[in-house]
Amino acid sequence: MNSRSLGLAAGSGLLLAATFPFIDLHFFAWVAFIPFFFAVYGESPKTAFWLGAVMGLMFFGGTVYWVTNSVYFYGHIPLLPASLITLLLCAYLALYPAVFGAAVVALRRNYPNLMFLTVPALWTALELARTYVFSGFPWALLGYSQYSVLPVIQMADVTGVYGVSFLIVFINTVLMEFLLDRKKYYLPIMMAVVVGAVLGYGFMRLREPEGRGSFKVSVVQGNIEQDRKWDTAYQADVIATYTRLTKEALRDRPDLVIWPETATPFYFGGNGKENIALTADLRKFVRMNKTALLFGSPTYEVRPGRVVRLRNSAFFIARSGAVEAMYHKLHLVPFGEYVPLKSVLFFVEKMVQAIGDFQPGSEYTVMTIQNGQSAGRPVKLSTVICYEIIFPDLVRRFVDRGASVMTTMTNDAWFGRTSAPYQHFTMAVFRAVENRVPVARVANTGVSGFIDAKGRVLEKSHIFTETYLAQTLTPGNRKTLYTRYGDVFAYACSLLAFVMLIPSRRGR
């Protein structure tokens, strides 16, 4: 390993990072691995492992740097330790490209003529692993970089976002193999056929007519400052902001109004004089305006021994003012909503006072909403909270249970003015395409917006602005292969990569 190979590996990592927001140069993804492939060519697996780690550190350093902002401003950890926490996270995430680098060398040794297939399968398998290992953190999956390239991402209704990641690495690998051996003329021909098939499928899906029915939704972006959200001195101001914006949104006669995650500065449905009074006021507000409301609120339950367990919840109040559905967040944020392995990591809770002791939910709630204004058929709708939207399989389970419209509510104030709110928004594009359902997204400080079932961004807000948006959505009307069968493609890639890493006789 020398300075040249280190520079090539780092260059690949920086190119990959540049394909995501803010920079958003998505076309770099199709060639970003080539410098890295040159760096590891002819190297040992050990050297390739460290070169992969360098690429990973550059890649994730450029995409998840915002963690420092969250930990420093809202975790109340000094800047230097906060930066160290981010570095440790990047180091963990870099292990996946590190394994990728070592395995690429092994695959070339074992089955050199199958690199075009085994290398993209390996990357896909590692992305799948990153989705689940240690609770999962599938942020900046490679396929997300193509969120705006609509003809390419339509394949996600079969393969999920992992299929787009596979395609990107496939093209990088084919180009690299052809550069190494120009006699392999069949490789660019194969690449042209695959790309043609993907684009043909994409354009076919994009030309399909919209389904029947319409559903008008308004999202309210309150832009409540995080440090004031739970300050009792500002409680009345927070409620007034949401009610005022909602009244303005009602001019568009929506069927549903959505507020962000934990929008209410009180425990909706909780005990105590104040919670009971504020809960009654909100239900009365909905009843008087005759428009259904979906909103986020913290809730709690008291267990034996007076142990209080918090929940991050969403409530649906019908036009009548009755609470007709409730959803408790299923996938909690480790070190944000709970401390994993508390007996071992006891010191973390003392360092980060903002961490709560939240209890996960257990039901994939599907709500039935009447089209009060448009007089249409009832709509089946579900919501996910905060970073649940980044988990493909979790979202598809709601649609598989009947949801024809997906919503996601979040509080991205934690991210500040970094690229994270924009990255977070792009992941919702894939959830729409994977399941062929529209997605309405509402964030306390933005980005809020709407995405149709083909992944087109219909409208979105600016961050840190007080606003509301309204859009008429067409509910999904069929289940995709991805909705029905989930990550079969990614698991198949994992099996292929595992088998191909077993040395052949030639490799031995």
DRENDONU-611438 format. One record per atom (N, C-alpha, C): x negated, y, z. Coordinates in pm, whole numbers, plus 50000, padded with zeros to 5 digits. Example, Ala and Ser with C-alpha at 12.3 -4.5 7.8 and 13.67 -1.06 7.14 Angstrom:
<pts>
486814943150780/487704955050780/486804967050780/487154977550708/486334989450714/487105000350787/
</pts>
This chain:
<pts>
499154988050000/500005000050000/499125012450000/499355021149903/498545033249891/499465045449880/498825057049865/499615069449861/500535069649740/500125063449630/500975063249511/502255055449537/502125043549593/503315035449619/504205041849725/503575048149826/504365055249926/505155066649864/504505074049774/505175085149708/506325080449619/506145069149551/507205063749466/508405059349550/508115052549662/509195047949750/509945059749810/509195069649857/509845081549913/510645088849807/510125089349684/510845095849576/512175089249546/512205075949550/513465068849530/514475072349638/514005072949762/514895076349872/515475090349858/514635099749816/515115113449798/516095114549681/515825107149574/516745106949461/518105101349502/518095090749581/519355084949628/520125094849716/519415101649805/520075111549890/520675122849808/520015126449698/520475137549615/521765134349540/522155121649536/523385117949465/524635120649548/524465123749676/525595126049766/525755141049792/526955145249837/527145159249876/526155162949988/525625175049990/525845186949912/525325186549767/524205180149745/523525181449615/524385175649504/524915163649526/525955158049437/525475155449295/524215152149274/523725148749141/523885133749120/525125129549096/525465115349096/524715107448988/524315114048880/523665106748770/522275101748809/521655107548913/520355102648959/520435088149006/521605084049053/521735070549110/521375059749009/521605062248881/521415051948778/519945049348748/519045057748798/517605055548776/516815056848906/517485059149018/516785062449142/515915051149194/516255038549166/515485027249219/514225024449138/514125029749018/513005026048931/511655029548994/511445041449051/510155043949117/509865033749227/510875030249304/510675020449411/510295006849354/510955002749246/510624989849185/509184989549137/508715000749081/507305001349041/506395000649164/506825006649273/505985006749395/505794992649451/506844984349448/506744971049509/506284960449411/506174963949282/505784953949182/504374948849210/504244935749225/502954929549252/502524930149397/503334935949483/502974936849626/503464924449701/502954922949822/503404912049908/504744915749971/505494905650018/506764908950085/506584918250204/505484916650278/505244925250394/505084939850352/504284942150248/504084955850200/505384961450145/506124953150071/507394957550014/508404960950124/508334953850235/509204956850348/508974971150397/507714974850414/507424988150465/507724999050361/507534995850235/507905005550131/509425007350127/510144996450149/511604997550157/512025005950276/511305004650386/511615012750504/511385027550476/510335030750401/510065044750365/511195050150278/511605042250179/512725046450094/513985048550179/514235039350270/515415040350355/515395052550446/514235055650503/514135067350590/514425080150513/513915081050391/514185092850309/515665093550271/516215082250234/517615081650191/518545085350304/518425078750417/519345081250527/519025094250601/517765098150601/517435111150658/518135122450583/518325120550453/518985130750373/520495129750372/521055119150427/522515117450424/523175117350561/522465113250666/523085112950799/522375122150897/521655132050845/520975141850931/521935149251022/523225149850982/524235157251056/524485151751196/524015139751224/524205133951357/523585142951463/522465149251429/521825158351524/522775169451564/523495174951468/524445185751496/525495181151596/526055169251574/527105164151662/526595161551803/525445155251812/524905151451943/524425163752020/523855173451948/523305185352014/524425194652063/525365197951975/526385207852011/527515201952096/527875189352073/529035183852141/528695172552237/527505166452220/527055156652318/526245163152430/525925176252411/525195184052512/523835177852543/523205172452440/521855167152454/520885177252393/519775180252458/518815189852402/518405186252260/517955196252185/517705194552043/516675183752014/515595183252090/514555173452062/515045159052082/515675155752198/516235142252211/517335139352110/518135149552076/519185147651975/518575143951841/517485150651806/516795147451680/516195133451684/515725129551802/515155116151817/516235105551799/517425108151851/518545098851833/518865097051685/518885108051611/519135107351467/518035099451398/516795101751438/515675094551379/515795079451406/516195075951527/516365061751561/517475055451477/518565062951456/519645057951371/519135055851228/518395065551177/517845064251042/516885052351033/516105050251139/515185038951140/515935025751137/517035024951212/517855012751207/518435010751067/519015021251010/519615019950877/518555016750772/517335021550793/516245018950697/515835004250696/516234996650799/515914982450800/516554975150682/517714980050638/518394973350526/517624975150396/517214987250358/516334988350241/514994981350260/514524980550385/513264973550410/513404958650377/514484952650424/514754938650389/514944937150239/515594946950179/515804946850035/514454946349963/513514954750006/512214954949941/511494941649950/511444935750068/510774922850085/511464912050003/512794912350001/513544902049929/513394903449778/513254915749729/513054917749584/511784910649539/510724911649618/509474904749586/509694889649585/510444884649685/510704870249690/511554865649571/512534873649532/513374869949419/512574869649289/511644878849274/510804878849153/509924866449150/509474862249266/508634850149273/509444837649246/510684837149298/511494824949288/512184823549153/512874834149110/513664833648987/513454846448907/512294847948844/511954860848779/512884864648664/513504854948599/514374858048486/515804861548526/516094860848655/517434863848703/517484876548788/516464884748776/516404896848858/517614905848835/518074906748710/519184915548676/520454911848752/520544899448800/521714894848873/521474894249023/520324889049063/520054886649205/519774899449283/519084909049220/518734921349292/519984929549326/520894932249230/522114939349269/522984931549367/522984918249356/523744910149452/523164911749592/521844912349601/521184914149729/521544927549792/521474938349713/521824951549768/523274951649816/524154945649739/525564945149777/525754937549907/525044926449921/525134918550044/524684926550165/523634934450148/523134942550260/524094953750295/524774959550194/525784969550224/526964963350299/527344951350261/528414944450333/527994941850477/526764937550498/526274935250634/526304948050715/525904959250653/525894971950725/527304976450765/528314971450696/529694974750728/530164968250857/529504957150897/530004949551011/529014948051127/527734948151100/526754945851207/526794957151309/526804953651438/526844963451547/528024973151531/529194967851506/530424975451489/530534981651350/529434982551279/529464987351142/529265002251128/528505006051026/528325020150991/528115021050840/529195019050761/529055019250615/529095033250557/528335042150614/528245055850562/527235055950448/527515063550344/526605064950230/526355051750159/527405043550145/527295032150055/527035037749915/526205031049840/525725036649714/526865040049618/527905031849617/529025034349526/529705047649549/529685052749672/530355065449702/529765077149624/528535075749578/527905086649504/528635089449372/529445079949325/530125081449196/531595085249212/531965090649326/533375093449353/534035102249248/533275110649181/533855119749082/533815114148940/533185102548921/533085096348787/534245086448776/535405091548745/536635083648753/536635071148666/536145071448541/536185059048461/535355047748522/534295051148592/533435040948652/534075034748776/534705042848860/535155037848989/536485030548984/537145030148867/538415023048860/538255008148888/537075002748866/536814988648894/536954985349042/536994995549127/537094993149271/538394986449311/539434986749225/540664979849261/540514964749251/539364960249201/539044945949196/537914942749294/536854950549290/535634947249365/535454955449492/536264965849510/535984975149619/534814984149582/534444992849673/533315001849649/532024994149625/531944981849678/530734973849663/530444970649516/531494969449434/531274966649293/530564977949222/530864990349262/530195001849202/528735002149246/528474998749371/527084997649418/526334987149337/526974975849316/526374964949236/526014970049097/526934977149033/526704982048899/525514991548893/525405000348991/524295009948992/522955002749001/522844993049092/521584985849109/521324976848988/522394971348930/522254963248809/521594971248697/522064983448674/521494991648566/520054995448598/519784999048722/518405002048761/517484990148737/517954978348772/517134966248759/516894962948612/517944963748532/517804960848389/516804970448324/516904983148355/515964992848299/514534989748342/514364986248468/513034983048517/512464970648448/513264960148437/512784947748376/512444949948229/513204958248162/512914960948021/511634969248006/511424978548099/510194986448095/508964977548119/509124967248201/508024958248230/507744948648114/508804944848043/508654935047934/509614938747822/509114945447719/509964949947609/510504938347525/509964926247546/510464914747472/511834910247523/512194914947639/513504911247694/514574920647636/514674920247505/515604929147434/517054926347468/517314914047519/518694910347553/519204918247674/518304923547755/518724930647875/519484943547844/518944952547761/519744964547730/521044961247657/521054950447578/522294946347512/523324942147618/522854934247714/523734929947823/524234941947901/523364951447928/523754963348003/524824971147927/524654972347795/525634979647714/526994972747718/526994959447716/528254951947721/528934954147855/528164953247964/528744954948098/529284969048117/528484978948079/528934992848094/530164995348007/530164989947887/531324991547800/532574985447861/532424973547922/533574966947985/534084975148103/533164980348184/533564988348300/534285000948256/533715007948158/534345020248111/535665017448040/535715006547963/536975002947898/538075000447998/537734993048103/538714990348209/539105003448278/538125011948301/538395024648369/539325033648291/539055035348164/539915043948082/541315037948067/541385024648061/542695018248053/543525021448177/542895020448296/543605023448420/543985038148428/543115046748382/543405061148388/544545065148295/544735057548188/545815060748094/547165054948137/547165046348238/548425040448281/549355051248336/550655050248304/551605060248354/551765059448505/552145070548564/552395070948708/553645062648740/553705057648861/554875050048904/556065059248928/557155053348967/558365061148991/558395066149136/559195076349155/559385081749289/558405092649322/558785101049416/557915111949460/558105114049610/557065119449670/557055121249815/556235133749843/556875143949896/556185156749918/555625157650059/554355160550067/553635160750194/552935174150211/552965179450332/552185191250369/551195187450479/549965191850467/548965189650571/548595203150630/548455203650762/548185216050834/546785215450893/545945224650852/544555225450899/544445237050996/544455233951126/544515244351228/543245251851252/542075245451218/540765251751239/540585256151384/540855246951475/540705249751618/539265247051659/538645256651722/537255254851766/537175243551868/536145235351852/536035223351935/535915226752083/535195237252117/534995240552258/536215247052321/537225250652239/538445256652293/539615246852294/539415235752226/540535226652203/541185221952331/540365219052432/540905213852558/540765223652673/540515235952640/540485246552740/541935250852767/542385249252892/543785252352924/544135266952895/543135275552895/543385289652868/543835291952724/543495282652635/543835284052494/544925274352451/545505267052545/546495256852511/547665262852433/548205273752481/549345280152414/548955285052275/547715290052259/547265294852129/547165283452028/546665271952074/546545260251984/547915255951935/548865254652027/550215250551989/550845260851897/550635273551926/551205284151843/550635283851702/549345280751689/548715280051558/549365269251472/549535257451530/550115246351452/551585248751420/552335254151514/553765256651485/553925267651381/553075277951388/553165288751290/552835283851150/551735276251137/551355271051005/552385261150953/552995253551044/554015244051002/555235251150947/555635261951011/556775269650961/556485275250822/555245279350799/554885284050666/554925272650566/554455260850608/554455249250519/555865244750484/556815247150573/558195242750549/558855250250434/558275261150390/558825268450275/558785259750150/557835250150145/557725241250029/558645229050040/559435228650146/560415217950169/559775203950158/558775201150240/558135187950235/558995177250302/558735164950268/559365153550336/558655150250466/557375154150472/556565151050590/555505161750608/555285165650733/554175174550770/553195166450854/551905168150827/550885160650901/549935170350969/549685167851098/548675175151175/547455166151194/546305171751229/545065163751239/545015154751363/543915147751372/543585139351487/543575147751614/544155142351721/544235149151852/544605163851838/545605166651755/546005180551733/546635186751857/547385178751933/548075184252051/547085185952165/547055197652228/546145199852342/546745194852473/547455183652464/548035177152582/548275162552548/548645154752648/548905140452628/550385138752590/550635136652461/552015135052416/552595122352479/553765123952543/554415112652608/553815109052742/552885117252792/552225114152918/553045118153039/552645113253152/553295116853278/552835130753322/553505135853420/553155149153469/554075159653411/554345169653489/555305179953451/554935186853319/553675190453305/553245197753186/553365189153060/552865176753064/552935167952949/554375165152908/555245163053006/556655160252977/557305172152910/557045184252961/557645196352904/557145199052762/555835197652741/555275200352609/555715189752508/555845177352552/556355166752464/557775169952420/558615174052514/560015177552482/560065189552387/559195199252406/559175210952319/558825207152175/557855198252159/557445194352025/558565186751953/559225177852026/560335170351966/561475179851928/561725189752010/562765199651980/562385207651856/561095211151844/560615218651729/560875210951600/560585197951602/560815189651483/562305188851452/563085186751554/564545185451535/565135198251477/564715209651524/565245222251476/564875224951330/563675220651290/563215223151154/563575211951056/564075200851108/564605189951027/563605184650924/562345183850966/561305178050881/560415169050967/560185156950920/559405147250997/557975152251018/557365147951129/556015152151166/555185139951204/553995139151147/553005129051184/551795136451240/551355132851358/550285140551423/549465131651515/548275136351546/547405129251638/547475135051777/547375126051875/547395130452015/546665120052099/545925124452199/545365114652294/546485109152382/546375096752417/547315090452511/546515082752615/547205078052715/546505070352817/547465060452881/546875050552944/547655041153024/546895038653154/547635036653260/547045034053391/547125019053418/545985012853433/545924998453456/545834995653606/546014982953644/545894979453787/544584984453845/544654989053967/543484994854031/543285009353994/544355015553936/544345029653896/543235032753796/542955022853709/541985024853602/542695031253483/542225042553439/542845049753328/542095046553200/542825041653099/542235038852968/542835048352864/541965055452797/542395064952695/542615058052561/543465064052480/543665059252344/543705071252250/543175069252131/543265079152025/544445075051938/545515082651941/546785077951885/547365087551782/548325082251707/549105090251612/550575087251634/551415097451624/552855096051645/553605100951523/554705094051494/555605098451390/556945102251452/557305115051438/558595119951487/559495122251366/560645115351364/561585116651254/562295130251261/563065133351156/563775146251148/564705148251268/565175137251325/566095138251439/565385142051568/564065141751569/563305144551690/562945131951767/563365120451716/563055107751782/561675102951742/560945097251838/559645091251810/559895077351753/559655075451624/559995062951558/558805053651539/557585058651549/556425049951531/555215055851604/554315046951640/553095051051710/551965041851665/550815047551646/549645039851605/548475043251697/547805032851745/546605034551826/545385030851742/544405039351741/543205037251661/542595023551688/542325016151581/541815002551593/540295001951606/539605009751523/538145009051519/537565021551584/537115019851707/536585031251784/535155034351744/534745046751771/533395051151738/532455047551853/531485038851830/530525035851936/529705048151973/529495050052102/528775061552157/529545074652137/530755073952082/531595085752069/532865084152148/533485072252138/534725069452210/534545058352314/533435051552307/533115041652410/531625038652403/531095033052509/529685029152513/529605014052503/529095008652393/528934994152383/527864989152479/528044977152529/527054971052619/526754980352738/527814984852805/527644994652911/526724989953023/526744976953050/525894971953158/524414973453125/524094973352994/522704974752951/522364989352924/523324996352860/523085010352819/523745020052916/523645017353044/524295025753145/523795040153141/522555042153099/521965055553099/522565064352990/523125058252884/523665066052773/524865074152820/525755067752897/526965074652942/526605086653030/525525085553105/525115096753189/524505108053105/523895104352992/523305114352904/524375121752826/525395114452777/526405120152688/527735120552762/528005131552827/529205132752907/530475132952822/530325136052692/531515136952606/532095123352574/531375112452600/531875099252567/533015095552660/534115091252604/535245086752684/535245071752696/536235066652765/536385052252780/537695048552710/537635047652579/538835045652499/539135030752481/540405027952465/540885014452444/541375013352299/540925003052223/541385001852085/542814996652078/543494999851968/544814994551943/544734980451887/545884974851853/545904960951804/546844958951686/547574969351643/548574967651538/548284976551418/548514970851299/548434978351174/549814984351148/550044996051201/551375002051200/551755007051061/552925003151013/553495008250888/554795015250924/554905027950887/556055036250922/556985037550802/558265038550828/559255040850723/559755055150734/559595062750626/559935076950627/560975079750520/562055085950560/563105089750467/562705102450393/563005102650264/562755114750186/563895124550206/563815131850316/564915140750352/565165151750252/564095157750198/564265169050107/564495164349963/563735154149920/563815149949781/564875139349758/565525134649863/566605124949853/566175112449777/564935108549792/564435096449727/564545084449818/563925073549772/563945061449851/562995062649971/563245055150078/562325055550191/560905051850149/559935057650215/558525055350183/557865048250299/557085037950267/556295030950368/554935037750376/554555041850495/553345049950512/552565045250633/551245046150623/550365043150736/549315054050749/548715054550865/547635064150886/546455057250952/545265062050920/544055057950993/543445070551051/542675068951156/542185080251233/540665081451221/540215093351186/538795096751182/538015087351091/536945081251144/536065073951053/536555060051021/537795056651059/538385044051013/538485043850861/538595055650799/538745056250654/537505051050582/536365050050649/535155045550582/535055030350577/536005023350637/535985008750638/536995003450535/536514998650422/537424994550314/538414983750355/537954973550423/538834962350456/539914966450555/539584975350647/540574979750745/541724987050676/541404996150584/542445003750516/543314994750429/542694985350360/543464976750270/544454968050346/544204965350472/545134957250551/546454964550574/546414977750587/547654985350599/548474984350470/547794985750357/548494985050229/549014971050205/548254961150241/548704947250225/549934944350310/550114951850417/551294950350502/552464959050458/552294966150347/553444973150291/553304988050270/552244994350320/552115008950304/551935012550157/552715022150108/552585026849969/551955040749963/551775046950079/551055059750091/550155058550213/548875062250197/547955062350311/547645076750350/547555078850479/547115091750529/545935089550622/545135099650637/544025098950732/543895112450802/543835111950933/543705124151013/542375123751088/541715135051091/540395135251153/540115148951213/539045149451290/538585162051348/537115163451314/536835168451195/535455169451148/534715181751201/535295188151302/534575199251365/533245194651423/533185181651458/531935176151514/530755177951418/531045178351289/529975178351190/529385192151164/530125202651203/529645216151174/529615218751025/528795228250984/528695231850842/527595223650774/527715210650784/526785201550719/527495195050600/526835185650538/527445178650424/528405167650469/528445164550598/529235153350646/530725154350613/531385166050632/532815166650597/533085163250451/532175167250363/532345164450221/532085149750191/531075143950254/530825129650238/532015121550289/532545125750403/533675118750464/534875119050369/535115130250306/536245131650214/536095122350093/534885121050040/534705113049919/535045098349942/534905093550064/535205079450091/536695076650077/537525086750105/538965084950089/539335082949942/538515088249852/538765086249708/538755071349676/537815064149731/537725049749703/538855041849768/539305046149885/540425039049947/541685040349860/541825051849793/542955053749703/542855044449583/541675043849519/541505035649400/541575020849434/540935016849541/540915002649578/542314996949593/543205004849649/544544999949681/545635005949593/545275014949502/546225021749412/547365028249490/546975035649593/547935043449669/547385057549684/548235067749688/547745081249713/547315082549859/546395091849881/545885094350016/546045109150048/546665111950162/546735125650214/545775126450332/544875136250328/543855137450433/544005150950501/544045150750635/544125163250710/543015163150814/542255174150816/541145175650910/541295188850984/540965188851110/541115200751192/540415212751130/539175210651085/538405221551026/538115219250878/538735209150817/538515205850676/537415195350663/537355188550552/538085190950428/539425183550434/540545190850413/541855184750398/542185184250249/543085175050211/543425174550070/544225162350033/544415160549902/545225149849848/544495142949733/544645129849727/544015121649623/545075112449567/545175111449435/546185102649379/545655088349367/546485079349319/546145065149319/545035061749219/544655071249135/543565068949040/542265075549086/542295081249205/541105087449260/540915101949224/541905107949158/541795122049123/542095130749245/541215140249273/541425149649383/542405160149334/543615159949389/544665169049345/544485182949403/544005183449525/543815196349593/542995193849718/542165203549754/541425202349880/541115216149934/540885216650064/540665229350133/539175232050152/538885244250191/537535247850235/537405244550383/536185242650428/535985239550569/536035252350652/536405250750777/536485261450876/537375272950828/538525269150774/539555278850738/540885274150794/541735283450829/543075280450878/544025280550758/544635269250728/545445268550607/546395256650613/547235255850513/548045243850490/548085241350340/548265228750303/548355224650164/549605216350145/550175216550027/551355208449996/551165201949861/551625189449849/551465182149725/552535171349714/553015169049595/553955158249570/553175145849524/553315135049597/552575122749571/553495112049513/552925103249433/553655091749380/553225079349457/554105073349537/553735061549616/553265050049527/552355041949580/551905030149508/553025020149492/552955012249386/554045002849360/553594988549333/552294985949352/551834972149334/550574969949417/550334957549452/549124954249527/548014950349429/546854956249450/545704953049365/545074939949410/544164935149326/543394923249365/542604925949492/542064938249502/541304941349624/542214941449746/543404947149732/544334947549845/544684933349891/544884924549796/545304910949830/544174902449888/542984903849830/541914894449865/540704900849931/540664913949941/539594920350015/538234919349947/537204917350027/535814918249981/535284905049926/536084898149846/535654885449787/534404887649701/534394898349623/533234901149537/531974902849620/532054910649727/530874913149809/530394900349878/531334892149922/530934879549986/530314870049884/530814870249761/530214862049656/528784866449628/528564879649627/527214884849610/526304880449725/526844880349845/526064876149962/525654861549949/526584853149905/526274838949887/525224837049779/525364844249668/524394843149559/523004847449605/522934858649675/521634863549721/520984853649816/521774847849905/521244838050000/520684825849928/521444820749832/521004808849760/519744811749680/519714823449616/518574826649531/517304829749609/517444832549736/516244834749817/515594821849862/516264810549834/515664797449860/514664794649748/513394792649779/512384791249674/512664779449581/512434781649452/512484770649358/511134763149360/511034752549286/509754745349281/508644754149225/509044762049126/508054771249069/507594781349172/508584786049252/508254795849355/507324790049460/507594777249495/506704770849593/505284769349539/
</pts>
